[in-house]
Amino acid sequence: MSKEAEISRVKTDADKPAAQKVTKTGSFIAGGLAACIAVTVTNPIELVKTRMQLQGEMSAESQRIYKNPWQSLKIIFKNEGIRGLQKGLSCAYIYQIGLNGSRLGFYEPIRSLLNKTFYPNQDPHKVQNVAVNVVSGASSGIIGAIMGSPLFLIKTRMQAYSNAIQIGQQTHYTSIWNGLSSIYRAEGLKGLYRGVDAAILRTGAGSSVQLPIYNTAKRFLLNHDIMKEGTGLHLVASTLSGIGVGVVMNPWDVILTRVYNQKGNLYKGPIDCLIKTVRIEGVSALYKGFEAQLFRIAPHTILCLTFMEQTMKFVYAVEKQILGA
């Protein structure tokens, strides 16, 4: 390689964002770390969303105890305190590492692989094909959903349980290990992956639009000189991404919550749950908890993707020191 070519290669590598320079392991760590920071803030509203989605389950008429996110937060705090608002947080941390570490960490490698396959004569990092981006987002999300399904199962049941106001079916676990061991003793490994098909549908739907919307919004704002690279750009793009994810994912999120929280076999699977929910409660039931969904997912997406920009830089800096890159 000539000196000019080497200089050009080094310059090109230097111009790449950190997300395209870290290793796969580094991407996984950075994605999981960013998600854990975000979930610390948004876990209380996730709890509210879970209870609102279970409210009126399999009933044409029901009393709405939880009417909106703010009122719900106040009720839970009044009856269960701060600890009640953070039910399932430790479980959420582990789940976020598995889900978002995969969803955010594997998105770029999968996208790069697909671009190399379909656009062999172009720089795989620069190609922006909507179909490839959607498939990459959905694929990385499904990997994470499968890895994190048992943890989401435990988290959902922990958040649904209350000794003050009982909504939906109640299952009490004292810890993550208590939940995992209880399910395994009663139902075996199959029980730990109850609802994984619903998780794949939910996460695949959300992931298929999250990063594509984020990247498209960033590129549009930059290309039209509306905003410059920086925190402000990341926040705006994250907000648009969060709204899109909320709209697409909420119906499948309702289904997932109910399939995970059920005792016995009230639902045979996500499609059965979808049919029964719509037939008994109407189509609007698929958007139960939508206010809480947006209230949760918009800040979560903003925090997660904004912090990911920073955690990617941090992990890349560490790898550079360790690997001498």
Secondary structure, DSSP 8 states (H G I E B T S, - for coil): --HHHHHHHHHHHHHS-GGGTS-HHHHHHHHHHHHHHHHHHHHHHHHHHHHHHHTTTT-SS---S--SHHHHHHHHHHHHHHHHHTTTHHHHHHHHHHHHHHHHHTHHHHHHHHHHHH-TTS-TTT---HHHHHHHHHHHHHHHHHHHHHHHHHHHHHHH--SSS--S-----SSHHHHHHHHHHHHHHHHHTTTHHHHHHHHHHHHHHHHHHHHHHHHHHHHTTSS-SSHHHHHHHHHHHHHHHHHHHHHHHHHHHHHHH-STTS-SSHHHHHHHHHHHH-GGGGGTTHHHHHHHHHHHHHHHHHHHHHHHHHHHHHHHHHHT-
